């Protein structure tokens, strides 16, 4: 069976819109901190995309780790240039309290989730696979 005609591909629109829809539902109907709602939505949207396009799995994980690394470098630069900035601006009491080199765990979760989902959107929409 040609890959584009596989039954799982009938869920492309659902996969693409699942993250924003789930985020809106979690925001409206739960008391979760929005950063957790965001992470859950990004990962759920990524998993839905992965279901429709399993050929993108490796790229999605690679992109998640690359973006996590870039985001961490940015955040480390921020904390080195402006000591105490995170403690002054972030509401750390509303978060887990887990920090890695001065970076809240939730920020790293966000970066991983965004890299995981976003890396596949273009290829998912256009039916292309960028070869590296």
N, C-alpha and C positions, 0 to 999 in steps of 0.2 A: 504494500500500500504506500502510495506517495505520502511523504511526511506531512505536507500541507493539508492532506485530506483526512488525517487521523482525527477520530472523534473528539479528542481532548482540545482540539483547536476551535471548537465551537464556543469555548469559554474565554476567548481573547479579550473581549470588552470587559467582561467581569474581572479578569485578572488585572487589567490596566486601571480600572476604577475602584478596585477593592480597597486599596490603601486609603484614598481620601474618603470613601464611604464609611469604612470601619472607623477611621479617625473621628468623623463627625458623630457617628453613633456613640463611640466611647466618650467623647467630649460632652454630648448632650445627656447621656443616660447613666453615666458613672461618676464617681467622685475621684477617679484616678487623676494624678498629676498629669498635665498635658505631655510632659516629656515621656512618661511611660506609655501613654496612649499613642504617641508618635512612634515610639520604638515598636510596639506591638503591631501597629498598622503598617509600618515599613516592612517589617519581617513577614507579616501575613501577605502583603502584596507581592513581595519577592517570592514567597513560596508558591503563590498562585501563578505567578509568571513562570517559575521553574516547572510547574506542572504542565503548562502549555508549551513551554520551550525547554525541554530537558537538555538540549544541546548547549544551552547557555550556562549550565551549572558552574563549570570551572571558571568562566569569565566573571560570573556574579560573585563568587567567593574571592577571587583574585582582586576584583575591583573593591570589594568591601574592605579587604585588608589594606589595599593601597590608600583608599580614602581615609581609613582609620589612621594610618601612619601620617598622612599629610595633615590631617586635623590635629593629631597629637603634637606634631612639630609646631603648627600654628599656635596651639594652646600653650605649649611650653615656652615659646617666644613671648607670648602675652604675659605669662606669669613671671618670666625672668625680667622683662622690661618694666612691668608694673606690679611689684610685689604687693600682695594683699588685695589685688583687684577682684579676684574670684570671691573672696570672703565678703567684700563690700557689695558686690553686684548680685551674686547668686543667692537665692534663699536656700541655704544649705540645710536648714532644719526641715525643709519639705522634701529633701532627697535622702538617699540611703546613708550618706555620711562616708561612703567609701571613696577614697581619693587615690589616684595614681600620679605621683610626681606633681601634686597640686591640681590635678585635673579630676573633676567629679566623674565618677563611673558613668553616670547618665549621659554625659557629653560624649563619652567614648561609645556608648551603646547607640546613641543617635548617629554618630559618624559611620559606624559599622552598618546599621540598618539602611541609611541613605545610600551608601556605596553599593550595598547588596541589591537594592531595588532599582536605583537610577541607572545602573550600568546596563541594564537589559532593555530599557524602555525603547530606545531608537530601533534596535534590532528586532524587538518584539513587534513594534508597529510596522516596520518596513519590510519584514521578512528577509532581512539581510544578516549576514554574520561577518563581522569584521575580523579578518585574519591578522594575527600578530606575528 
